[in-house]
Amino acid sequence: WARYRSASCDPVSAADIHVNGYTHLAYSFAKVGADLLIAPWEASDVAEYAAFNDLKNSNSGLKTLIAIGGWSHNDPGEL
C-alpha cells in the first residue's frame, strides 16, 4: 500500500527497497478470485510483482513471498 501514499508521505515501490540484510520480504497483497485462484489485487500489480521478484538479483539469498488477502479481503462474497 506504500505506493499509494501521496508524494509528501514517501510513496515506496519495489525499486526503493534496499535489500541488503534481509532474508525474506513479503509483497502485500494478492487476492483469491471467484474462481478460487490467486489473482492480482489490481491489474497494475503484475508489473510490481516482477519488480519485487527482481530484488533477488541484488541479494541472492533473498526469498520473496506474496501475502494473500488483507484488511478489506475478509468477506468471500458469492462464488
MARLUMDREN-475327 format. One record per residue: residue in one letter; x, y, z of N, C-alpha, C, O, CB in turn. Coordinates in steps of 0.1 Angstrom, whole numbers, m for minus. Atoms other than C-alpha are relative to their C-alpha. Last residue first. Glycine has a CB too. Example, Ala and Ser with C-alpha at 12.3 -4.5 7.8 and 13.67 -1.06 7.14 Angstrom:
2
('s',(m9,m11,0),(137,m11,71),(m8,11,8),(m3,22,9),(4,5,m14))
('a',(9,m12,0),(123,m45,78),(9,12,0),(19,12,7),(m10,0,12))
***
This chain:
79
('l',(m10,7,8),(m185,m177,m55),(m7,m6,m12),(m1,m12,m21),(6,m12,7))
('e',(5,11,7),(m205,m150,m38),(10,m7,m9),(19,0,m15),(m12,4,m9))
('g',(10,m4,10),(m189,m128,m12),(m6,m12,m7),(m6,m23,m1),(6,9,m11))
('p',(m2,7,12),(m158,m141,5),(m10,3,m11),(m8,0,m23),(m1,m15,3))
('d',(13,5,3),(m158,m114,31),(1,m7,m13),(3,m1,m24),(m10,12,0))
('n',(4,9,m11),(m124,m107,47),(m14,m5,m2),(m19,m13,6),(1,7,13))
('h',(3,12,7),(m105,m90,19),(m4,m11,10),(2,m22,11),(13,m5,m8))
('s',(13,m2,6),(m106,m54,32),(m3,m13,m8),(m13,m13,m16),(0,11,m10))
('w',(10,m6,m8),(m78,m59,57),(m14,m1,m6),(m24,m4,0),(4,14,4))
('g',(m2,m13,m5),(m57,m82,36),(m12,5,7),(m22,m2,8),(4,9,m11))
('g',(11,m5,m9),(m59,m113,15),(3,14,4),(8,22,m4),(m2,m8,12))
('i',(13,1,6),(m29,m132,2),(m11,5,9),(m11,1,21),(m3,m15,m4))
('a',(10,1,m10),(6,m121,11),(m14,m1,m7),(m16,8,m16),(0,11,11))
('i',(11,m9,2),(32,m127,m15),(m11,m3,10),(m14,m15,13),(m6,m2,m15))
('l',(13,6,m3),(66,m140,m8),(m11,9,m4),(m8,21,m6),(m1,m5,15))
('t',(11,m9,1),(102,m132,m18),(m13,m8,1),(m14,m19,m4),(0,8,m14))
('k',(12,7,4),(132,m150,m6),(m11,10,0),(m13,18,9),(m3,m12,11))
('l',(14,m5,m3),(165,m132,m5),(m11,m9,m5),(m10,m14,m17),(m1,14,m7))
('g',(6,8,m11),(198,m152,m5),(m14,4,3),(m21,m2,12),(8,1,12))
('s',(3,14,4),(209,m139,m39),(m6,m9,10),(m12,m19,7),(13,m6,m5))
('n',(m3,8,m13),(206,m103,m28),(m4,m14,m3),(m16,m18,m3),(m8,6,12))
('s',(m9,m8,m8),(207,m77,m57),(4,m8,13),(13,m4,20),(m6,13,3))
('n',(m12,m2,8),(191,m100,m83),(11,7,8),(23,6,5),(m3,7,m13))
('k',(m9,11,m2),(166,m111,m57),(13,1,m8),(23,m6,m4),(m7,m13,m3))
('l',(m9,m4,m12),(151,m76,m59),(10,m11,3),(20,m9,9),(m9,3,12))
('d',(m13,m4,6),(138,m88,m94),(10,5,12),(22,6,9),(m1,11,m10))
('n',(m8,12,1),(110,m105,m75),(14,3,m5),(23,m5,m2),(m7,m10,m9))
('f',(m3,5,m13),(96,m71,m65),(9,m13,0),(18,m14,7),(m13,m4,7))
('a',(m10,m9,m6),(99,m57,m100),(4,m5,14),(16,m4,18),(m5,14,1))
('a',(m13,2,7),(81,m87,m114),(11,8,6),(22,3,8),(m2,3,m15))
('y',(m5,14,m4),(53,m85,m88),(14,m3,m6),(23,m8,1),(m10,m11,m4))
('e',(m7,m2,m13),(51,m47,m94),(5,m14,5),(15,m14,11),(m10,6,10))
('a',(m13,m6,2),(44,m53,m131),(7,1,13),(20,m1,13),(m2,13,m7))
('v',(m8,10,7),(15,m77,m122),(14,5,m2),(24,m2,0),(m7,m4,m13))
('d',(m9,7,m9),(2,m52,m96),(9,m10,m7),(20,m13,m2),(m8,m7,11))
('s',(m13,m6,0),(m12,m29,m123),(10,m7,9),(22,m5,9),(m1,14,4))
('a',(m7,4,12),(m41,m53,m128),(14,6,0),(23,m1,m5),(m8,5,m12))
('e',(3,m9,11),(m52,m48,m92),(8,m4,m12),(19,m10,m10),(3,15,4))
('w',(10,m8,m6),(m53,m73,m63),(m5,10,m10),(m17,13,m11),(6,7,13))
('p',(m5,m13,m4),(m35,m97,m86),(m12,8,7),(m23,7,3),(5,8,m12))
('a',(1,m10,11),(m51,m132,m87),(6,13,6),(6,15,18),(m15,2,m5))
('i',(m7,m13,m4),(m47,m164,m67),(0,9,m12),(3,5,m23),(14,m3,5))
('l',(m14,0,4),(m73,m190,m79),(6,13,5),(m1,23,7),(2,m1,m16))
('l',(m8,5,m10),(m106,m197,m62),(15,m1,m3),(22,m9,3),(m5,m14,4))
('d',(m3,13,5),(m126,m190,m94),(9,m8,10),(14,m19,7),(7,1,m13))
('a',(13,8,0),(m142,m160,m76),(2,m15,m4),(m5,m24,m1),(m11,7,m8))
('g',(11,m4,8),(m107,m147,m71),(m12,m9,1),(m11,m19,9),(5,m1,m15))
('v',(6,12,5),(m84,m151,m41),(m12,4,m9),(m21,10,m4),(m4,m10,11))
('k',(13,4,m5),(m64,m119,m36),(m4,m14,m6),(3,m19,m14),(m11,10,m5))
('a',(7,6,11),(m29,m106,m39),(m13,m4,6),(m16,m2,18),(8,m12,m6))
('f',(7,12,m2),(m14,m81,m14),(m5,m6,m14),(m5,1,m24),(m12,2,9))
('s',(14,m1,m4),(11,m72,0),(m8,8,m10),(m5,20,m12),(m2,6,14))
('y',(8,m10,8),(45,m83,m11),(m14,m1,5),(m20,m12,6),(2,m2,m16))
('a',(14,4,5),(65,m102,15),(m6,12,m7),(m7,23,m2),(m8,m4,12))
('l',(9,m11,2),(103,m99,20),(m13,m5,m5),(m14,m14,m14),(6,11,m10))
('h',(13,2,5),(126,m126,34),(m7,14,m1),(m6,22,8),(m8,m10,8))
('t',(1,14,5),(163,m128,42),(m13,m2,m7),(m13,m11,m16),(2,m9,11))
('y',(13,7,m1),(170,m91,45),(1,m14,m5),(9,m17,m14),(m11,8,m7))
('g',(3,3,m14),(205,m76,53),(m14,m7,2),(m17,m12,13),(0,12,8))
('n',(m11,6,m8),(209,m59,20),(m4,m2,14),(m11,6,21),(12,10,0))
('v',(2,14,m4),(176,m55,2),(11,m6,8),(10,m17,14),(m2,m8,m12))
('h',(m14,4,m1),(173,m17,0),(0,m14,6),(m3,m16,17),(8,10,9))
('i',(m3,9,m11),(137,m12,m12),(15,m3,0),(20,m8,m10),(m8,m12,1))
('d',(m5,m8,m11),(131,18,m34),(5,m8,12),(10,m3,21),(m12,9,4))
('a',(m14,m6,3),(129,m2,m66),(5,8,11),(18,10,12),(m1,8,m13))
('a',(m10,10,m2),(100,m22,m51),(14,5,m3),(23,1,4),(m3,m12,m10))
('s',(2,10,9),(79,10,m48),(11,m11,2),(20,m8,10),(1,5,m15))
('v',(m10,10,2),(75,33,m19),(m3,m10,m11),(m15,m15,m11),(3,m7,13))
('p',(5,13,6),(55,65,m15),(12,m9,m3),(23,m4,m5),(m8,3,m13))
('d',(m10,10,4),(72,90,9),(m6,m13,m6),(m5,m23,0),(8,m3,11))
('c',(0,11,m10),(43,109,26),(9,m12,m5),(7,m23,0),(m14,m5,2))
('s',(m5,m5,m12),(46,142,7),(1,m10,11),(6,m7,22),(m9,11,5))
('a',(m14,m4,1),(42,125,m26),(7,5,13),(18,3,15),(2,10,m12))
('s',(m2,m13,7),(9,110,m15),(15,3,m1),(23,m3,7),(m8,12,6))
('r',(m2,m12,m8),(9,74,m5),(2,12,m9),(6,11,m20),(12,m2,10))
('y',(12,m9,1),(m5,48,m29),(1,12,8),(m7,21,8),(m12,m8,4))
('r',(m1,m7,13),(29,31,m34),(m11,9,m2),(m11,18,m11),(1,m10,m11))
('a',(m9,m11,m1),(30,22,3),(1,8,m13),(4,20,m13),(14,m4,4))
('w',(8,m12,0),(0,0,0),(9,13,0),(4,24,m2),(m9,0,12))
***
